[in-house]
Amino acid sequence: MKAALVSLLAIVVTLSHLAYAEPEVFEIDPAHTFPAFEADHMGGLSKWRGKINSSSGKVIVDFEAKEGSIEVSMDMTSLDFGLDEMNEHAMSDDMFDVEKFPTATYAGQLIFDGENPTSVQGNLTLHGVSQPVDLVVKSFKCMFHPMKLAKVCGAEAEGAIRRDDFGIDYAKNFGFDMGVALRIGIEAAKVD
């Protein structure tokens, strides 16, 4: 009887904990989040690497239910290849046409395998075109940040797109490979 009472009490405590567990909301830290990409130059002659210097958004994670979502907005006028001439050309209507399409967005659902998310199934809207883009989460960690005095989660994710799928086909006729590798580092702080 005593063992049954202890078991029942343990079940009630567990269920009450689950009932009160809520998804946690994290705001993306723009000073520590840089979507980056790598694209072909001249059909394999070299690679151009760039990043987006300004992004914002949120991550929602329910660690108990093993689910969550992410929304990111990227300021395409902050494209940075490390070379002013390339930045200007990339922002022109030859490529990203940032005057007409100043923002790109990514929204997706976190997919868990065990305790942490291992992938994201989502959609990227770039250059006015939306396409499904899935990401593989290479690392994921949450911790109490001693400088921000808040819970912070960080991740590294990778994926790939074809830029011509988004209407960005500059130099395709010259033999440029349209494949683009995505490498995204993100940090986000919990919102109380």
Sine and cosine of phi, psi and omega as CSV:
sin_phi,cos_phi,sin_psi,cos_psi,sin_omega,cos_omega
0.00,0.00,-0.71,0.70,-0.01,-1.00
-0.89,0.46,-0.66,0.75,0.01,-1.00
-0.90,0.43,-0.64,0.77,0.02,-1.00
-0.91,0.42,-0.63,0.77,0.02,-1.00
-0.91,0.42,-0.66,0.75,0.03,-1.00
-0.90,0.43,-0.67,0.74,0.03,-1.00
-0.89,0.45,-0.69,0.73,0.02,-1.00
-0.89,0.46,-0.68,0.73,0.03,-1.00
-0.88,0.47,-0.66,0.75,0.02,-1.00
-0.89,0.45,-0.64,0.77,0.02,-1.00
-0.91,0.41,-0.69,0.72,0.01,-1.00
-0.88,0.47,-0.69,0.72,0.02,-1.00
-0.89,0.46,-0.69,0.72,0.00,-1.00
-0.90,0.45,-0.73,0.69,0.00,-1.00
-0.90,0.43,-0.63,0.78,0.02,-1.00
-0.92,0.39,-0.58,0.82,0.06,-1.00
-0.90,0.44,-0.70,0.72,0.00,-1.00
-0.91,0.41,-0.59,0.81,-0.01,-1.00
-0.91,0.42,-0.51,0.86,-0.04,-1.00
-0.99,-0.12,-0.15,0.99,0.04,-1.00
-0.92,0.38,0.78,-0.63,-0.02,-1.00
-0.84,-0.54,0.44,-0.90,0.11,-0.99
-0.87,0.50,0.57,-0.82,0.04,-1.00
-0.98,-0.19,0.66,-0.75,-0.01,-1.00
-0.96,-0.28,0.76,-0.65,0.00,-1.00
-0.85,-0.53,0.73,-0.69,0.06,-1.00
-1.00,-0.10,0.75,-0.67,-0.02,-1.00
-0.91,0.42,0.73,-0.68,0.04,-1.00
-1.00,0.03,0.95,-0.31,-0.06,-1.00
-0.91,0.41,-0.33,0.94,0.02,-1.00
-0.99,0.13,-0.13,0.99,0.00,-1.00
-0.73,-0.69,0.38,0.92,0.00,-1.00
-0.73,-0.68,0.89,-0.46,-0.05,-1.00
-0.66,-0.75,0.99,-0.10,0.14,-0.99
-0.86,0.51,0.77,-0.63,-0.06,-1.00
-0.79,-0.61,0.35,-0.94,-0.05,-1.00
-0.51,-0.86,0.32,-0.95,0.00,-1.00
-0.68,-0.73,0.81,-0.58,-0.07,-1.00
-0.74,-0.68,0.45,-0.89,-0.01,-1.00
-0.93,0.37,0.57,-0.82,0.15,-0.99
-0.81,-0.58,0.85,-0.53,0.08,-1.00
0.88,0.48,0.69,0.73,0.11,-0.99
0.88,0.47,0.63,0.78,0.06,-1.00
0.97,-0.25,0.04,1.00,0.02,-1.00
-0.90,0.43,-0.67,0.74,0.05,-1.00
-0.33,-0.94,-0.02,-1.00,0.04,-1.00
-0.87,-0.49,0.65,-0.76,0.16,-0.99
-0.98,-0.19,0.73,-0.69,0.03,-1.00
-0.87,-0.49,0.67,-0.74,0.00,-1.00
-0.56,-0.83,0.10,-1.00,0.04,-1.00
-0.53,-0.85,0.22,-0.98,0.07,-1.00
-0.94,-0.33,0.87,-0.48,-0.15,-0.99
-0.99,0.14,-0.21,0.98,-0.05,-1.00
-0.70,-0.71,0.89,-0.45,0.04,-1.00
-0.59,-0.81,0.34,-0.94,0.01,-1.00
-0.52,-0.86,0.20,-0.98,0.05,-1.00
0.49,-0.87,-0.25,-0.97,-0.03,-1.00
-0.55,-0.83,0.39,-0.92,0.08,-1.00
-0.82,-0.58,0.73,-0.68,0.07,-1.00
-0.89,-0.46,0.80,-0.60,-0.04,-1.00
-0.75,-0.66,0.77,-0.63,0.16,-0.99
-0.95,-0.32,0.99,-0.13,-0.08,-1.00
-0.93,0.37,-0.47,0.88,0.03,-1.00
-0.95,0.31,-0.73,0.69,-0.04,-1.00
-0.99,0.14,-0.18,0.98,-0.03,-1.00
0.85,0.52,0.82,0.57,0.06,-1.00
-0.47,-0.88,0.27,-0.96,0.01,-1.00
0.04,-1.00,-0.01,-1.00,-0.02,-1.00
-0.55,-0.84,0.27,-0.96,0.03,-1.00
-0.64,-0.77,0.62,-0.78,0.11,-0.99
-0.71,-0.70,0.82,-0.58,-0.01,-1.00
-0.76,-0.65,0.71,-0.71,0.10,-0.99
-0.91,-0.42,0.78,-0.62,-0.07,-1.00
-0.89,-0.45,0.79,-0.61,0.02,-1.00
-0.99,0.14,0.97,-0.24,-0.08,-1.00
-0.95,0.32,-0.22,0.98,0.09,-1.00
-0.97,0.24,-0.08,1.00,0.02,-1.00
-0.98,-0.22,0.27,0.96,0.07,-1.00
-0.80,0.60,0.68,-0.74,-0.05,-1.00
-0.59,-0.81,0.93,-0.36,0.08,-1.00
-0.99,-0.13,-0.02,1.00,-0.06,-1.00
0.99,0.11,0.15,0.99,0.00,-1.00
-0.58,-0.82,0.90,-0.44,-0.09,-1.00
-0.82,0.58,-0.67,0.74,-0.03,-1.00
-0.89,0.46,-0.66,0.75,0.02,-1.00
-0.93,0.36,-0.63,0.77,0.04,-1.00
-0.85,0.53,-0.74,0.67,-0.01,-1.00
-0.88,0.48,-0.68,0.73,-0.01,-1.00
-0.92,0.40,-0.68,0.73,-0.01,-1.00
-0.89,0.46,-0.54,0.84,-0.01,-1.00
-0.99,0.15,-0.21,0.98,-0.03,-1.00
-0.96,0.28,0.09,-1.00,0.00,-1.00
-0.95,0.30,-0.11,0.99,0.15,-0.99
-0.91,0.42,-0.52,0.85,-0.09,-1.00
-0.79,-0.62,-0.99,-0.12,-0.13,-0.99
-0.98,0.18,-0.32,0.95,0.04,-1.00
0.74,0.67,0.87,0.50,-0.11,-0.99
-0.92,0.39,-0.34,0.94,0.07,-1.00
-0.91,0.42,-0.63,0.77,0.01,-1.00
-1.00,0.05,-0.55,0.84,-0.05,-1.00
-0.79,-0.62,0.96,0.27,-0.10,-0.99
-0.96,0.29,-0.24,0.97,-0.08,-1.00
-0.76,-0.65,0.63,-0.78,0.18,-0.98
-0.89,-0.45,0.51,-0.86,0.00,-1.00
-0.74,-0.68,0.47,-0.88,0.11,-0.99
-0.72,-0.70,0.74,-0.67,0.06,-1.00
-0.67,-0.75,0.71,-0.70,-0.03,-1.00
-0.34,-0.94,0.12,-0.99,0.02,-1.00
-0.96,-0.28,0.72,-0.69,0.05,-1.00
-0.97,0.26,0.69,-0.72,0.05,-1.00
-0.92,-0.39,0.85,-0.52,-0.03,-1.00
-1.00,-0.09,0.54,-0.84,0.21,-0.98
-0.68,-0.73,1.00,-0.10,-0.13,-0.99
1.00,-0.02,-0.64,-0.77,-0.12,-0.99
-0.98,0.19,-0.42,0.91,-0.13,-0.99
-0.83,-0.56,0.38,-0.92,0.09,-1.00
-0.93,0.37,0.64,-0.77,0.00,-1.00
-0.89,-0.45,-0.19,0.98,0.04,-1.00
-0.35,-0.94,0.21,-0.98,0.06,-1.00
-0.74,-0.67,0.76,-0.65,0.11,-0.99
-0.96,-0.28,0.90,-0.43,-0.10,-0.99
-0.47,-0.88,-0.20,-0.98,0.02,-1.00
-0.76,-0.65,0.71,-0.70,0.08,-1.00
-0.97,-0.26,0.76,-0.64,0.13,-0.99
-0.94,-0.35,0.90,-0.43,-0.09,-1.00
-0.63,-0.78,0.74,-0.68,0.05,-1.00
0.86,0.51,0.52,0.86,0.03,-1.00
0.98,0.19,0.11,0.99,-0.04,-1.00
-0.87,-0.49,0.72,-0.70,0.06,-1.00
-0.96,-0.28,0.74,-0.68,0.02,-1.00
-0.63,-0.78,0.52,-0.86,0.10,-0.99
-0.92,0.39,0.72,-0.69,0.07,-1.00
-0.64,-0.77,0.88,-0.48,0.05,-1.00
-0.98,-0.18,0.56,-0.83,0.00,-1.00
-0.86,-0.50,0.56,-0.83,0.13,-0.99
-0.98,-0.17,0.80,-0.60,0.02,-1.00
-1.00,0.06,0.93,-0.36,-0.05,-1.00
-0.99,0.14,-0.52,0.85,0.07,-1.00
-0.48,-0.88,0.48,-0.88,-0.01,-1.00
-0.47,-0.88,0.75,-0.66,-0.02,-1.00
-0.49,-0.87,0.68,-0.73,0.14,-0.99
-0.87,-0.50,0.58,-0.82,0.00,-1.00
-0.34,-0.94,0.27,-0.96,0.15,-0.99
-0.98,0.18,0.85,-0.53,-0.03,-1.00
-1.00,0.04,0.89,-0.46,-0.09,-1.00
-0.93,0.37,-0.32,0.95,0.01,-1.00
-1.00,-0.07,-0.55,0.84,0.00,-1.00
-1.00,-0.01,-0.22,0.98,-0.03,-1.00
0.80,0.60,0.71,0.70,-0.01,-1.00
-0.45,-0.89,0.31,-0.95,0.13,-0.99
-0.96,0.29,0.75,-0.66,-0.01,-1.00
-0.78,-0.62,0.67,-0.74,0.10,-1.00
-0.89,-0.45,0.60,-0.80,0.03,-1.00
-0.72,-0.69,0.44,-0.90,0.00,-1.00
-0.46,-0.89,0.41,-0.91,0.17,-0.99
-0.86,-0.50,0.79,-0.62,-0.02,-1.00
-0.73,-0.68,0.46,-0.89,-0.01,-1.00
-0.71,-0.71,0.48,-0.88,0.06,-1.00
-0.28,-0.96,-0.18,-0.98,0.00,-1.00
-0.46,-0.89,0.52,-0.86,0.09,-1.00
-0.68,-0.73,0.20,-0.98,0.23,-0.97
-0.94,-0.33,0.86,-0.51,-0.10,-1.00
-0.92,0.39,-0.45,0.89,0.04,-1.00
-0.94,0.34,-0.34,0.94,0.12,-0.99
-0.90,0.43,-0.36,0.93,0.00,-1.00
-0.96,-0.26,0.24,0.97,0.03,-1.00
0.98,0.21,0.30,0.96,0.02,-1.00
-0.94,-0.35,1.00,0.08,-0.11,-0.99
-0.91,-0.41,0.43,0.90,0.02,-1.00
-0.79,0.61,0.76,-0.65,0.08,-1.00
0.93,0.38,0.25,0.97,0.09,-1.00
-0.87,0.50,-0.62,0.78,0.01,-1.00
-0.93,0.37,-0.30,0.96,0.06,-1.00
-1.00,0.01,0.04,1.00,0.03,-1.00
1.00,-0.08,0.16,0.99,0.05,-1.00
-0.90,0.44,0.69,-0.72,0.09,-1.00
-0.95,0.30,0.75,-0.66,-0.04,-1.00
-0.99,0.14,-0.14,0.99,0.01,-1.00
-0.93,0.36,0.67,-0.74,0.02,-1.00
-0.75,-0.66,0.81,-0.59,0.07,-1.00
-1.00,0.05,0.70,-0.71,0.04,-1.00
-0.95,-0.32,0.71,-0.71,0.07,-1.00
-0.68,-0.73,0.91,-0.42,-0.16,-0.99
-0.84,-0.54,0.85,-0.53,0.13,-0.99
-0.96,-0.27,0.72,-0.69,-0.06,-1.00
-0.66,-0.75,0.61,-0.79,0.20,-0.98
-0.75,-0.66,0.63,-0.78,-0.02,-1.00
-0.59,-0.81,0.69,-0.73,-0.05,-1.00
-0.97,-0.22,0.63,-0.78,-0.03,-1.00
-0.91,0.42,0.69,-0.72,0.05,-1.00
-0.99,-0.12,0.79,-0.62,0.02,-1.00
-1.00,0.10,0.00,0.00,0.00,0.00
